[in-house]
Amino acid sequence: LSKKGFPPLPLYMAKWIAQQTLGRKALPGGYLFLESDPGMGKSRLLRAASRGEVDCLNSLFLIYFDARRPVYCCCRDFFNTILRAVHSFLPRYRAESRDVSVLCAILLEALRRRSPERKVLVLIDHLHDAPPELFSLLPSAETLPNDIFFLLSFDRGTRKKEEFISRFQKIAPAASWTLTHDDFSNTLLM
């Protein structure tokens, strides 16, 4: 168990995240997918990652958001989650834009003033349950600031998967990785 009594993030998973975001061959910024069958532990892994208790992820500023919420508050709550992260560095900042990519750029700039090497990783859990409006808040690959990543989890085999992929390809074509079911189940057995 971790220091706080929760299951720790397996080193295999932490290394995979670090390789995609911090490694030499990492994208300048982008999207990562975590996919598996329902009930395999994706949420547990994302919550463990969000606690930042693994040394190889120390260069990431982590933000966790669970998209499994009622439609009327999901988008507002997501925006406010990003805004709270900005306020942790800039308490007096007033959001003039509802654009998440703008907020992410402001967050990265504020973060860099304290620690120039850090990057931002936004973990969004249960994306397959998110209302379609949440997709409109996700930055496109073209507007995503460098050194900002989104790790998105969704269930494999859901009816929304094809709809999700077709929408997401419009947001960030070819900027994703999938952790396969076999890799993921091996991770959970460690």
Salt bridges, closest charged atoms under 4 A:
GLU35 OE2 - LYS161 NZ 2.92
ASP37 OD1 - ARG156 NE 3.78
ASP37 OD2 - HIS181 NE2 3.30
GLU53 OE2 - ARG51 NE 3.95
ASP66 OD1 - HIS126 ND1 2.75
ASP77 OD2 - ARG69 NH1 2.83
ASP77 OD1 - ARG76 NH2 3.17
ASP125 OD2 - HIS126 ND1 3.61
ASP129 OD2 - HIS128 NE2 3.54
ASP147 OD2 - ARG112 NH2 2.24
ASP147 OD1 - LYS119 NZ 3.68
ASP155 OD1 - LYS42 NZ 2.61
ASP155 OD2 - HIS128 NE2 3.16
GLU163 OE2 - ARG167 NH2 3.00
ASP182 OD1 - HIS181 ND1 3.90
